[in-house]
Amino acid sequence: MDKKGPEKKARLLAALDKGMVMIHLDARRPGVLVPSSLRNEAHLRLNLSYRFEPPDLSVGEWGVRCTLSFSGSRFMVAVPWSALFAITSHVTKEFWMYPDDMPAELIQQTMVTSKVPVPVSEAEPASEQPPSPVDRPRAILREVVRQEAPPEPAAPAAAESEGPKDDPPPPRRGHLRLVK
């Protein structure tokens, strides 16, 4: 077992007791067994849960083994602790990361997206560098005051002959809605 194995095992079991868990792994690492279409994934995410009623879910000293469904086909997955670099609980929204086990390309990608200056070698053209924060366009937020729409012109006489229209038209709904 790798040195972080007992900690990963304890966190995974505790999160599984609460509900569905997503494990993040590097499928290219030795010992990982996943469908052939996923073997080259640097960041593969798999959902595990006791609610899936897995007949063979085992979390042990070596790592995690379980039969999962991929596009309707069942496959026995094996993930050693050394390949697992993060655990996410869907229920509690907790996230545990093990940076020492992360793939190098994910760490580099994180450094670029988090605006940490990355040294550029002379072989790389300058045009591939992201623009500096000073050169980037900035969004400016301002309050927009809603103005009442002008009254609609009177309907032609033919429309009035269809019947009485005492009720005003219903108010128009906004195009935005609150999603909780």
N, C-alpha and C positions, 0 to 999 in steps of 0.2 A: 504494500500500500504506500502511495506517496505520502509525504509529510503532512499535506493538507487533507488527506483522505478522511480521517476521523471527523474533522470539522465539517467537511462537505456532507458526509453521511448523516451527521446529527442534524444539520440544517435541512437537508432534503427530507428526512423522516419527519421532522417537526412540521415542515410546510405541507407535506402530504397528509398529515393528520388533520390539517385545517381545510384541505380541498385541493383543487387543481394547481399543478406546479409546472412551470416551463423550465426545462434545463437547456442551457446554451453550451454547445460543444464544438470542438474542431474535429470534423469527421475524417480528416486526413491523418490523424494521429494513429500510432500503432495500437492495435487491440480493439479499435472501434469497428463495430459491425452494424452497418446500415444498408439499405437498398443501394444497388450499384449506381443509380442515378443521383444519389446524394453523397457519394464517397469523396468528392472533391470540394465539398463545402467547407469553407473556413469558419463560417458561423451558422451552424445548423441548430434550429430550435425544435425541441420535442416536448409535447405536453404529456404529463403523467398524472394519473389520478386513480384513487381507489374506486371511484364511481364508474370507471371504465370496466370494472370487474375483471381486472387482468388475472388470468389463471396462473401466471408465472412471474409476476413482478417480484424481483429480489433486489434488495439494496444491501450489499455486503462489503466485505473487506476489499474486494477487487474493484467494485464499482456497481453499476446499475445494469440489470438485465430485465427485459420485458418484451412481450410480443405486442406490437402496435400495428395499427392499420394505416397503410399508405395507398391512397387512391383505391380503396376497397379491397386491397390485398394485404394479408397479414404477414408480418415479417418479425423475426426474432432479433431485437436490437441489443447490442452490448456496448456499454460506454464505461471505459476505465476512468478512475478519478482524475488521472493526469490529463484527460481530454476535456473534462468538464470545467468551464471557466466562469460560469454564472448560474445562479438559481433565482427564479422569479416566482413569487406566490401570487396567483391570480386573485386569491381571496383577500389577503392582507395588503397587497400591493408592495410587499417588501422585496428588496432586490439585494442579493449578495454577489459580489464579484471577487474573482481571484485573478488579479492582473498578471501574476507570475505564469499562469497557464494560458493566457490569451494569445492568439496568433499575432505575429508581428505586424501583419498588414492591418489588423483591426486597431492596434495601438497607433500605427502611423495615421490611419484614417481619422481616428479620434483627435490626434494632435492637429491635423489640418483643419478639421471642422470646429475645433475649440479655439481657433485663432492664436495658437501657440506658434511663434516663429519657428520655422523649420529651415535648417540650412540648405541652401540650394547649391548643388555642385556646378562646376563650370560646364559640364556636358549637357545640362538641362537648359533649354531655352527659357528666357525670362518671361515669355508670354504664358507659360503654364502656371506661373505663380498666381495665387488668388490675389485680388486687389487688396491693398492695405485698407484698414478701417477708415482712413482719412479719404481715400479715393472712392469708397463705396457710396452710392446714393443713399441718402437718409430719408426715412419716412417721417413726415411731420403730421402729427395728429391735431385736429382742431374740431371744435364743436360745430355741428351743422344744425342750424335752426330750421325747423320744418315750417314751410309757408303753406297757408291754405290755398288750395287750388281755386282758380277763378270759376265763377258759376258757369255751368254748361249752358249753351244757347238753348232757347226754347225749342221743343220738338215741333215738327211740322204738324199742321192741322190733321193730316191723315192718321197720325199716330194717336192723337187724342180721341179720334172716333172709335178706337178699339175698345175703349171702356174707361171708367174713371180710374185715375191713378192718384189716390190721396196719399198713399204711403211714399215717403222719400226713398230713394234707392238705398240699399244697405251700405254701410260704410265699407270702404275698401280696406282689406287686410294688408298689413305690411308683408314684405317678402322675406323677412327674417323671423325665425321662431326660436324659442328657448328649448334647448335639449338638455335634459338632466341625466 
